[in-house]
């Protein structure tokens, strides 16, 4: 998408129902109950229902009941039922009643029954799939219970 001019941004500010700055380079506004996010003077996310900025360059939004996670302008997951961002490059999401855990773009658990962060700060996750429980340590290999 093309970079917006200062005049276009000023026009948006003046015509928005609500306008705010997340940071120096991230601006947001509400118009007709829809939220739009601009980053570095470009529209990043347009006309969504809800939006969360987890950290610089990491956004989650909801549109029509589905969640999308974007990091550094790249879509990490789209149209999930829910998304949990745990730490930089570590997140999980649910779709159709199953959960997936991802680290650095690599799927660690795919469509399991559940995943939870067992030991925060140590990167240990437990998960269950088809009645079998396993544990993942993000700093090592998968272990069976």
Buried (B, 14 or more C-beta within 10 A) or exposed (E): EEEBEEEEBEEBEEEBEEBEEBEEEBBBBBBEEEBBBBBEBEBBBEEBEEBEBBEEBBBBBBBEEBBBBBBEEEEBBBEBBEBBBBBEBBBBBBBEEBBBBBBEEEEBBEEBBBBEBBEEEEBBBBBBBEEEEBBBBBEEEEEEE
